[in-house]
């Protein structure tokens, strides 16, 4: 069995997908915790991509 499949099985065993979903309510906005976490991680990656310096080669100043 490939290593990635085993890791996926172990991670999948930690999350119970058989129960009801968990949601966050803000007035008329309703979003699941999973989607909120993914959106938060995407925002963090976006901010880091802007904040971190872009790699460039040294010596060539054009």
C-alpha positions as CSV (number, residue, x, y, z in Angstrom):
1,X,0.0,0.0,0.0
2,X,1.5,3.4,-0.9
3,X,2.5,5.7,1.9
4,X,0.2,8.5,0.8
5,X,-2.8,6.2,0.9
6,X,-1.9,5.0,4.4
7,X,-1.5,8.6,5.6
8,X,-4.8,9.5,4.0
9,X,-6.5,6.6,5.7
10,X,-5.1,7.6,9.1
11,X,-6.1,11.2,8.7
12,X,-9.6,10.2,7.5
13,X,-10.1,8.0,10.5
14,X,-9.6,11.1,12.8
15,X,-12.5,13.0,11.2
16,X,-16.1,11.8,11.8
17,X,-18.0,12.6,8.6
18,X,-21.0,10.6,9.6
19,X,-22.5,13.1,12.0
20,X,-24.2,16.4,11.4
21,X,-22.2,19.4,10.1
22,X,-21.0,22.2,12.3
23,X,-21.7,25.7,11.1
24,X,-20.9,29.3,12.1
25,X,-23.8,31.7,12.0
26,X,-23.3,35.5,11.5
27,X,-26.7,37.0,10.9
28,X,-27.6,35.9,7.4
29,X,-24.2,34.3,6.8
30,X,-23.9,30.6,7.4
31,X,-20.6,28.7,6.7
32,X,-19.2,25.4,7.8
33,X,-16.2,25.3,10.0
34,X,-14.2,23.3,7.4
35,X,-14.8,26.0,4.7
36,X,-14.0,28.8,7.2
37,X,-10.7,27.1,8.0
38,X,-9.8,26.7,4.3
39,X,-10.7,30.3,3.6
40,X,-8.6,31.4,6.6
41,X,-5.6,29.4,5.4
42,X,-5.9,30.8,1.9
43,X,-5.9,34.3,3.3
44,X,-2.8,33.6,5.3
45,X,-1.0,32.2,2.3
46,X,-2.0,35.2,0.2
47,X,-0.8,37.7,2.9
48,X,2.5,35.8,3.2
49,X,2.9,35.8,-0.6
50,X,2.6,39.6,-0.6
51,X,4.7,40.2,2.5
52,X,7.7,37.9,1.9
53,X,10.4,39.2,-0.5
54,X,10.4,37.9,-4.0
55,X,13.6,35.8,-4.6
56,X,15.9,37.3,-7.3
57,X,19.3,36.6,-8.6
58,X,22.1,38.6,-7.1
59,X,24.6,40.5,-9.3
60,X,22.3,41.5,-12.2
61,X,20.9,44.9,-11.6
62,X,18.8,45.6,-14.6
